[in-house]
Amino acid sequence: MLKKHVLVLSLFIFSPLLAAAQIPEGLPVTSLPVINNGDLLVEDFEKESTGELPTRWFDQKGEKVPAYYTDKNQTRYLYEVMQEDGNKFLRFDGVKGVHLNFPLKEVENLSIREHPILSWRWRAHILPEGAREDKNSLNDVTASIYVVYSLNWLRIPRVIRYTWSSTLPVGKELSMNFNQMKILVVESGRENTGKWKTFERNIYADYRKFFGDHPPNKPLAILILSDGVSTGSPVRADYDNIILKTAGRTE
């Protein structure tokens, strides 16, 4: 079992009784901006302050917002909003990664039957040396985006995770966490480092393929993670333009 990413997600509890004192007013978001004839913008970081953590992303459990932690507690989160050529994006730069969580459970205008295409772009600069998602001692990742759908009676989430792997080939599929986590490698290696790469996945179709039944009407959350702690490697990667698109708008 790949303990690091599996155990962390097995603790994912999206409680409807989140303590109000832990969450700023207006969070989690209840409506996503509509763009491009019906697409929904999850995040483009344009409203965030450079040099800071993003203010709408929660910790891994969906309980608190790291941007509002004290300075000491914020140091665990090696993510920072950056700006380049007038565009803002989120950068991870460091070794030990932790998840950031964008909750979707309360979003009223989202249905993945109507918005089945998850689009995002990312850019890798430094990959964890020799990392591979199928071996626990080397289980680091350049960049990854998770779609968390539901929890079973053991509170284990059903997840699809899309990764930029250091070594595993594009198209490699892995099944972990009692078959509740599916991993799909969508980019691999150093050939495209330094370049923005845009990806689109039909998350409705992927759920049907990996789990064999229909997905819930909306996911619980989208998570991101870059990490180099198992190999002790530095990692640098950028994230931007996370969008849920209507059917027929893939590009």
Secondary structure as the mmCIF struct_conf table of DSSP 4:
data_model
#
loop_
_struct_conf.conf_type_id
_struct_conf.id
_struct_conf.beg_label_comp_id
_struct_conf.beg_label_asym_id
_struct_conf.beg_label_seq_id
_struct_conf.end_label_comp_id
_struct_conf.end_label_asym_id
_struct_conf.end_label_seq_id
HELX_RH_AL_P HELX_RH_AL_P1 LYS A 3 SER A 10
TURN_TY1_P TURN_TY1_P1 LEU A 11 LEU A 11
TURN_TY1_P TURN_TY1_P2 PRO A 16 LEU A 17
HELX_RH_3T_P HELX_RH_3T_P1 ALA A 20 GLN A 22
BEND BEND1 ILE A 23 ILE A 23
TURN_TY1_P TURN_TY1_P3 GLU A 25 GLY A 26
BEND BEND2 PRO A 28 PRO A 28
BEND BEND3 THR A 30 THR A 30
HELX_LH_PP_P HELX_LH_PP_P1 LEU A 32 PRO A 33
STRN STRN1 VAL A 34 ILE A 35
TURN_TY1_P TURN_TY1_P4 ASN A 36 GLY A 38
STRN STRN2 ASP A 39 GLU A 43
TURN_TY1_P TURN_TY1_P5 GLU A 46 LYS A 47
BEND BEND4 GLU A 48 GLU A 48
HELX_LH_PP_P HELX_LH_PP_P2 SER A 49 SER A 49
TURN_TY1_P TURN_TY1_P6 THR A 50 GLY A 51
BEND BEND5 GLU A 52 GLU A 52
TURN_TY1_P TURN_TY1_P7 THR A 55 ARG A 56
STRN STRN3 PHE A 58 PHE A 58
TURN_TY1_P TURN_TY1_P8 GLN A 60 LYS A 61
BEND BEND6 GLY A 62 GLU A 63
HELX_RH_3T_P HELX_RH_3T_P2 PRO A 66 TYR A 68
BEND BEND7 TYR A 69 TYR A 69
HELX_RH_AL_P HELX_RH_AL_P2 ASP A 71 GLN A 74
TURN_TY1_P TURN_TY1_P9 THR A 75 ARG A 76
STRN STRN4 TYR A 79 GLU A 84
TURN_TY1_P TURN_TY1_P10 ASP A 85 GLY A 86
STRN STRN5 ASN A 87 GLY A 94
BEND BEND8 VAL A 95 LYS A 96
STRN STRN6 LEU A 100 PRO A 103
TURN_TY1_P TURN_TY1_P11 LYS A 105 GLU A 106
TURN_TY1_P TURN_TY1_P12 GLU A 108 ASN A 109
TURN_TY1_P TURN_TY1_P13 ILE A 112 GLU A 114
BEND BEND9 HIS A 115 HIS A 115
STRN STRN7 ILE A 117 ILE A 126
HELX_LH_PP_P HELX_LH_PP_P3 LEU A 127 PRO A 128
TURN_TY1_P TURN_TY1_P14 GLU A 129 GLY A 130
TURN_TY1_P TURN_TY1_P15 GLU A 133 ASP A 134
BEND BEND10 LYS A 135 LYS A 135
HELX_RH_3T_P HELX_RH_3T_P3 ASN A 136 LEU A 138
STRN STRN8 VAL A 141 LEU A 151
TURN_TY1_P TURN_TY1_P16 TRP A 153 LEU A 154
BEND BEND11 ARG A 155 ARG A 155
HELX_LH_PP_P HELX_LH_PP_P4 ILE A 156 ILE A 156
STRN STRN9 PRO A 157 SER A 165
BEND BEND12 SER A 166 LEU A 168
HELX_LH_PP_P HELX_LH_PP_P5 PRO A 169 PRO A 169
TURN_TY1_P TURN_TY1_P17 VAL A 170 GLY A 171
STRN STRN10 GLU A 173 MET A 176
TURN_TY1_P TURN_TY1_P18 ASN A 177 GLN A 180
STRN STRN11 MET A 181 SER A 188
BEND BEND13 GLY A 189 ARG A 190
TURN_TY1_P TURN_TY1_P19 GLU A 191 GLY A 194
BEND BEND14 LYS A 195 LYS A 195
STRN STRN12 LYS A 197 ASN A 202
HELX_RH_AL_P HELX_RH_AL_P3 ILE A 203 PHE A 211
BEND BEND15 GLY A 212 ASP A 213
HELX_LH_PP_P HELX_LH_PP_P6 HIS A 214 PRO A 216
BEND BEND16 ASN A 217 LYS A 218
BEND BEND17 LEU A 220 LEU A 220
STRN STRN13 ALA A 221 ASP A 227
TURN_TY1_P TURN_TY1_P20 VAL A 229 GLY A 232
STRN STRN14 VAL A 235 LYS A 245
HELX_LH_PP_P HELX_LH_PP_P7 THR A 246 THR A 246
TURN_TY1_P TURN_TY1_P21 ALA A 247 GLY A 248
#
